[in-house]
């Protein structure tokens, strides 16, 4: 890892090291749960780079744009899923599927970072 990203400061993994299981963060006391409207989810998808690789689902931004641009309730259903994930309101069996990878920020030669999911 140090050869790829010297500023990471990690040169080995201690024996027996296992990353801790990811737990959903509790919202701050008295805070309203986060809520994304379908138009917000669609807007974020339309701002996505069409040249980006697809995630584990295999759906890139072009496919997601087609889905949320339909006259049916697909955007609403996707927003419902996003909101459940944001609240940590997902079945225990699904959580490992959403947290199976670890995102690593690899510096780009042109500046910025390239997020890579490993795992």
PyMOL commands that place a pseudoatom at each C-alpha (Angstrom):
pseudoatom trace, name=CA, resn=UNK, resi=1, chain=A, elem=C, hetatm=0, pos=[0.000, 0.000, 0.000]
pseudoatom trace, name=CA, resn=UNK, resi=2, chain=A, elem=C, hetatm=0, pos=[2.836, 2.401, 0.783]
pseudoatom trace, name=CA, resn=UNK, resi=3, chain=A, elem=C, hetatm=0, pos=[4.214, 1.960, -2.732]
pseudoatom trace, name=CA, resn=UNK, resi=4, chain=A, elem=C, hetatm=0, pos=[0.849, 2.959, -4.195]
pseudoatom trace, name=CA, resn=UNK, resi=5, chain=A, elem=C, hetatm=0, pos=[0.117, 5.749, -1.751]
pseudoatom trace, name=CA, resn=UNK, resi=6, chain=A, elem=C, hetatm=0, pos=[3.106, 6.718, 0.444]
pseudoatom trace, name=CA, resn=UNK, resi=7, chain=A, elem=C, hetatm=0, pos=[1.075, 9.231, 2.416]
pseudoatom trace, name=CA, resn=UNK, resi=8, chain=A, elem=C, hetatm=0, pos=[-1.115, 6.387, 3.696]
pseudoatom trace, name=CA, resn=UNK, resi=9, chain=A, elem=C, hetatm=0, pos=[1.573, 5.572, 6.268]
pseudoatom trace, name=CA, resn=UNK, resi=10, chain=A, elem=C, hetatm=0, pos=[0.711, 1.868, 6.352]
pseudoatom trace, name=CA, resn=UNK, resi=11, chain=A, elem=C, hetatm=0, pos=[3.411, -0.649, 5.544]
pseudoatom trace, name=CA, resn=UNK, resi=12, chain=A, elem=C, hetatm=0, pos=[2.022, -3.888, 6.918]
pseudoatom trace, name=CA, resn=UNK, resi=13, chain=A, elem=C, hetatm=0, pos=[-1.024, -5.446, 8.486]
pseudoatom trace, name=CA, resn=UNK, resi=14, chain=A, elem=C, hetatm=0, pos=[-0.462, -6.614, 12.081]
pseudoatom trace, name=CA, resn=UNK, resi=15, chain=A, elem=C, hetatm=0, pos=[-0.830, -10.345, 12.656]
pseudoatom trace, name=CA, resn=UNK, resi=16, chain=A, elem=C, hetatm=0, pos=[-4.392, -11.296, 13.475]
pseudoatom trace, name=CA, resn=UNK, resi=17, chain=A, elem=C, hetatm=0, pos=[-5.683, -7.884, 12.441]
pseudoatom trace, name=CA, resn=UNK, resi=18, chain=A, elem=C, hetatm=0, pos=[-9.296, -7.809, 11.362]
pseudoatom trace, name=CA, resn=UNK, resi=19, chain=A, elem=C, hetatm=0, pos=[-11.178, -4.635, 10.722]
pseudoatom trace, name=CA, resn=UNK, resi=20, chain=A, elem=C, hetatm=0, pos=[-14.062, -4.121, 13.125]
pseudoatom trace, name=CA, resn=UNK, resi=21, chain=A, elem=C, hetatm=0, pos=[-17.561, -4.794, 11.829]
pseudoatom trace, name=CA, resn=UNK, resi=22, chain=A, elem=C, hetatm=0, pos=[-19.276, -1.705, 10.493]
pseudoatom trace, name=CA, resn=UNK, resi=23, chain=A, elem=C, hetatm=0, pos=[-22.213, -0.533, 12.540]
pseudoatom trace, name=CA, resn=UNK, resi=24, chain=A, elem=C, hetatm=0, pos=[-24.667, 2.122, 11.441]
pseudoatom trace, name=CA, resn=UNK, resi=25, chain=A, elem=C, hetatm=0, pos=[-23.899, 5.425, 13.114]
pseudoatom trace, name=CA, resn=UNK, resi=26, chain=A, elem=C, hetatm=0, pos=[-26.535, 6.643, 15.521]
pseudoatom trace, name=CA, resn=UNK, resi=27, chain=A, elem=C, hetatm=0, pos=[-27.990, 10.037, 14.635]
pseudoatom trace, name=CA, resn=UNK, resi=28, chain=A, elem=C, hetatm=0, pos=[-27.183, 12.883, 17.029]
pseudoatom trace, name=CA, resn=UNK, resi=29, chain=A, elem=C, hetatm=0, pos=[-29.585, 13.206, 19.954]
pseudoatom trace, name=CA, resn=UNK, resi=30, chain=A, elem=C, hetatm=0, pos=[-32.721, 15.074, 18.923]
pseudoatom trace, name=CA, resn=UNK, resi=31, chain=A, elem=C, hetatm=0, pos=[-31.786, 15.154, 15.237]
pseudoatom trace, name=CA, resn=UNK, resi=32, chain=A, elem=C, hetatm=0, pos=[-34.394, 14.475, 12.598]
pseudoatom trace, name=CA, resn=UNK, resi=33, chain=A, elem=C, hetatm=0, pos=[-33.590, 11.442, 10.449]
pseudoatom trace, name=CA, resn=UNK, resi=34, chain=A, elem=C, hetatm=0, pos=[-31.959, 12.308, 7.156]
pseudoatom trace, name=CA, resn=UNK, resi=35, chain=A, elem=C, hetatm=0, pos=[-34.409, 12.303, 4.274]
pseudoatom trace, name=CA, resn=UNK, resi=36, chain=A, elem=C, hetatm=0, pos=[-33.662, 12.387, 0.535]
pseudoatom trace, name=CA, resn=UNK, resi=37, chain=A, elem=C, hetatm=0, pos=[-36.429, 13.329, -1.865]
pseudoatom trace, name=CA, resn=UNK, resi=38, chain=A, elem=C, hetatm=0, pos=[-36.721, 11.427, -5.175]
pseudoatom trace, name=CA, resn=UNK, resi=39, chain=A, elem=C, hetatm=0, pos=[-35.737, 14.604, -7.050]
pseudoatom trace, name=CA, resn=UNK, resi=40, chain=A, elem=C, hetatm=0, pos=[-32.565, 14.866, -4.908]
pseudoatom trace, name=CA, resn=UNK, resi=41, chain=A, elem=C, hetatm=0, pos=[-31.588, 11.264, -5.661]
pseudoatom trace, name=CA, resn=UNK, resi=42, chain=A, elem=C, hetatm=0, pos=[-32.286, 11.751, -9.382]
pseudoatom trace, name=CA, resn=UNK, resi=43, chain=A, elem=C, hetatm=0, pos=[-30.311, 15.012, -9.384]
pseudoatom trace, name=CA, resn=UNK, resi=44, chain=A, elem=C, hetatm=0, pos=[-27.303, 13.298, -7.790]
pseudoatom trace, name=CA, resn=UNK, resi=45, chain=A, elem=C, hetatm=0, pos=[-27.482, 10.515, -10.383]
pseudoatom trace, name=CA, resn=UNK, resi=46, chain=A, elem=C, hetatm=0, pos=[-27.629, 13.005, -13.256]
pseudoatom trace, name=CA, resn=UNK, resi=47, chain=A, elem=C, hetatm=0, pos=[-24.563, 14.808, -11.862]
pseudoatom trace, name=CA, resn=UNK, resi=48, chain=A, elem=C, hetatm=0, pos=[-22.610, 11.530, -11.921]
pseudoatom trace, name=CA, resn=UNK, resi=49, chain=A, elem=C, hetatm=0, pos=[-19.815, 11.029, -14.447]
pseudoatom trace, name=CA, resn=UNK, resi=50, chain=A, elem=C, hetatm=0, pos=[-20.924, 8.777, -17.315]
pseudoatom trace, name=CA, resn=UNK, resi=51, chain=A, elem=C, hetatm=0, pos=[-17.305, 7.641, -17.662]
pseudoatom trace, name=CA, resn=UNK, resi=52, chain=A, elem=C, hetatm=0, pos=[-17.240, 6.208, -14.135]
pseudoatom trace, name=CA, resn=UNK, resi=53, chain=A, elem=C, hetatm=0, pos=[-17.123, 2.469, -13.685]
pseudoatom trace, name=CA, resn=UNK, resi=54, chain=A, elem=C, hetatm=0, pos=[-20.197, 0.665, -12.437]
pseudoatom trace, name=CA, resn=UNK, resi=55, chain=A, elem=C, hetatm=0, pos=[-20.350, -0.352, -8.799]
pseudoatom trace, name=CA, resn=UNK, resi=56, chain=A, elem=C, hetatm=0, pos=[-20.933, -3.881, -7.471]
pseudoatom trace, name=CA, resn=UNK, resi=57, chain=A, elem=C, hetatm=0, pos=[-24.491, -3.831, -8.813]
pseudoatom trace, name=CA, resn=UNK, resi=58, chain=A, elem=C, hetatm=0, pos=[-23.133, -3.492, -12.350]
pseudoatom trace, name=CA, resn=UNK, resi=59, chain=A, elem=C, hetatm=0, pos=[-25.239, -0.379, -12.910]
pseudoatom trace, name=CA, resn=UNK, resi=60, chain=A, elem=C, hetatm=0, pos=[-23.366, 2.707, -14.011]
pseudoatom trace, name=CA, resn=UNK, resi=61, chain=A, elem=C, hetatm=0, pos=[-24.748, 6.228, -14.119]
pseudoatom trace, name=CA, resn=UNK, resi=62, chain=A, elem=C, hetatm=0, pos=[-26.158, 5.714, -17.637]
pseudoatom trace, name=CA, resn=UNK, resi=63, chain=A, elem=C, hetatm=0, pos=[-28.327, 2.819, -16.422]
pseudoatom trace, name=CA, resn=UNK, resi=64, chain=A, elem=C, hetatm=0, pos=[-29.359, 4.631, -13.255]
pseudoatom trace, name=CA, resn=UNK, resi=65, chain=A, elem=C, hetatm=0, pos=[-30.314, 7.689, -15.317]
pseudoatom trace, name=CA, resn=UNK, resi=66, chain=A, elem=C, hetatm=0, pos=[-32.577, 5.548, -17.468]
pseudoatom trace, name=CA, resn=UNK, resi=67, chain=A, elem=C, hetatm=0, pos=[-34.238, 4.142, -14.359]
pseudoatom trace, name=CA, resn=UNK, resi=68, chain=A, elem=C, hetatm=0, pos=[-34.944, 7.435, -12.600]
pseudoatom trace, name=CA, resn=UNK, resi=69, chain=A, elem=C, hetatm=0, pos=[-36.050, 9.158, -15.812]
pseudoatom trace, name=CA, resn=UNK, resi=70, chain=A, elem=C, hetatm=0, pos=[-39.042, 6.827, -16.263]
pseudoatom trace, name=CA, resn=UNK, resi=71, chain=A, elem=C, hetatm=0, pos=[-42.609, 8.115, -15.817]
pseudoatom trace, name=CA, resn=UNK, resi=72, chain=A, elem=C, hetatm=0, pos=[-43.301, 5.422, -13.196]
pseudoatom trace, name=CA, resn=UNK, resi=73, chain=A, elem=C, hetatm=0, pos=[-42.361, 5.367, -9.516]
pseudoatom trace, name=CA, resn=UNK, resi=74, chain=A, elem=C, hetatm=0, pos=[-38.805, 4.032, -9.950]
pseudoatom trace, name=CA, resn=UNK, resi=75, chain=A, elem=C, hetatm=0, pos=[-37.213, 7.242, -8.631]
pseudoatom trace, name=CA, resn=UNK, resi=76, chain=A, elem=C, hetatm=0, pos=[-39.464, 7.076, -5.570]
pseudoatom trace, name=CA, resn=UNK, resi=77, chain=A, elem=C, hetatm=0, pos=[-38.533, 3.436, -4.940]
pseudoatom trace, name=CA, resn=UNK, resi=78, chain=A, elem=C, hetatm=0, pos=[-34.821, 4.214, -5.268]
pseudoatom trace, name=CA, resn=UNK, resi=79, chain=A, elem=C, hetatm=0, pos=[-35.179, 7.182, -2.885]
pseudoatom trace, name=CA, resn=UNK, resi=80, chain=A, elem=C, hetatm=0, pos=[-36.933, 4.876, -0.404]
pseudoatom trace, name=CA, resn=UNK, resi=81, chain=A, elem=C, hetatm=0, pos=[-33.955, 2.481, -0.546]
pseudoatom trace, name=CA, resn=UNK, resi=82, chain=A, elem=C, hetatm=0, pos=[-31.448, 5.337, -0.157]
pseudoatom trace, name=CA, resn=UNK, resi=83, chain=A, elem=C, hetatm=0, pos=[-33.368, 6.687, 2.847]
pseudoatom trace, name=CA, resn=UNK, resi=84, chain=A, elem=C, hetatm=0, pos=[-33.495, 3.278, 4.527]
pseudoatom trace, name=CA, resn=UNK, resi=85, chain=A, elem=C, hetatm=0, pos=[-29.740, 2.870, 4.064]
pseudoatom trace, name=CA, resn=UNK, resi=86, chain=A, elem=C, hetatm=0, pos=[-29.109, 6.406, 5.386]
pseudoatom trace, name=CA, resn=UNK, resi=87, chain=A, elem=C, hetatm=0, pos=[-31.158, 5.631, 8.518]
pseudoatom trace, name=CA, resn=UNK, resi=88, chain=A, elem=C, hetatm=0, pos=[-29.508, 2.247, 9.019]
pseudoatom trace, name=CA, resn=UNK, resi=89, chain=A, elem=C, hetatm=0, pos=[-32.951, 0.692, 8.608]
pseudoatom trace, name=CA, resn=UNK, resi=90, chain=A, elem=C, hetatm=0, pos=[-31.944, -2.343, 6.577]
pseudoatom trace, name=CA, resn=UNK, resi=91, chain=A, elem=C, hetatm=0, pos=[-32.203, -6.051, 7.357]
pseudoatom trace, name=CA, resn=UNK, resi=92, chain=A, elem=C, hetatm=0, pos=[-29.218, -7.647, 9.096]
pseudoatom trace, name=CA, resn=UNK, resi=93, chain=A, elem=C, hetatm=0, pos=[-28.832, -10.055, 6.160]
pseudoatom trace, name=CA, resn=UNK, resi=94, chain=A, elem=C, hetatm=0, pos=[-28.370, -7.150, 3.725]
pseudoatom trace, name=CA, resn=UNK, resi=95, chain=A, elem=C, hetatm=0, pos=[-25.775, -5.170, 5.707]
pseudoatom trace, name=CA, resn=UNK, resi=96, chain=A, elem=C, hetatm=0, pos=[-22.788, -7.369, 4.809]
pseudoatom trace, name=CA, resn=UNK, resi=97, chain=A, elem=C, hetatm=0, pos=[-23.660, -6.947, 1.136]
pseudoatom trace, name=CA, resn=UNK, resi=98, chain=A, elem=C, hetatm=0, pos=[-23.571, -3.157, 1.437]
pseudoatom trace, name=CA, resn=UNK, resi=99, chain=A, elem=C, hetatm=0, pos=[-20.354, -3.103, 3.443]
pseudoatom trace, name=CA, resn=UNK, resi=100, chain=A, elem=C, hetatm=0, pos=[-18.442, -5.913, 1.714]
pseudoatom trace, name=CA, resn=UNK, resi=101, chain=A, elem=C, hetatm=0, pos=[-15.857, -3.562, 0.225]
pseudoatom trace, name=CA, resn=UNK, resi=102, chain=A, elem=C, hetatm=0, pos=[-13.590, -0.873, 1.583]
pseudoatom trace, name=CA, resn=UNK, resi=103, chain=A, elem=C, hetatm=0, pos=[-13.153, 2.379, -0.343]
pseudoatom trace, name=CA, resn=UNK, resi=104, chain=A, elem=C, hetatm=0, pos=[-9.578, 3.519, -0.900]
pseudoatom trace, name=CA, resn=UNK, resi=105, chain=A, elem=C, hetatm=0, pos=[-8.767, 7.022, -2.170]
pseudoatom trace, name=CA, resn=UNK, resi=106, chain=A, elem=C, hetatm=0, pos=[-5.985, 6.717, -4.766]
pseudoatom trace, name=CA, resn=UNK, resi=107, chain=A, elem=C, hetatm=0, pos=[-4.438, 10.047, -5.806]
pseudoatom trace, name=CA, resn=UNK, resi=108, chain=A, elem=C, hetatm=0, pos=[-4.816, 10.917, -9.497]
pseudoatom trace, name=CA, resn=UNK, resi=109, chain=A, elem=C, hetatm=0, pos=[-1.814, 12.239, -11.429]
pseudoatom trace, name=CA, resn=UNK, resi=110, chain=A, elem=C, hetatm=0, pos=[-3.972, 15.180, -12.518]
pseudoatom trace, name=CA, resn=UNK, resi=111, chain=A, elem=C, hetatm=0, pos=[-5.059, 15.997, -8.960]
pseudoatom trace, name=CA, resn=UNK, resi=112, chain=A, elem=C, hetatm=0, pos=[-8.008, 14.818, -6.942]
pseudoatom trace, name=CA, resn=UNK, resi=113, chain=A, elem=C, hetatm=0, pos=[-8.587, 11.225, -5.939]
pseudoatom trace, name=CA, resn=UNK, resi=114, chain=A, elem=C, hetatm=0, pos=[-9.995, 8.116, -7.555]
pseudoatom trace, name=CA, resn=UNK, resi=115, chain=A, elem=C, hetatm=0, pos=[-12.236, 6.111, -5.209]
pseudoatom trace, name=CA, resn=UNK, resi=116, chain=A, elem=C, hetatm=0, pos=[-11.574, 2.389, -5.574]
pseudoatom trace, name=CA, resn=UNK, resi=117, chain=A, elem=C, hetatm=0, pos=[-13.621, -0.224, -3.722]
pseudoatom trace, name=CA, resn=UNK, resi=118, chain=A, elem=C, hetatm=0, pos=[-11.615, -3.247, -2.614]
pseudoatom trace, name=CA, resn=UNK, resi=119, chain=A, elem=C, hetatm=0, pos=[-13.069, -6.419, -1.202]
for i in range(1, 119): cmd.bond("trace and resi %d" % i, "trace and resi %d" % (i + 1))
show_as sticks, trace
zoom trace
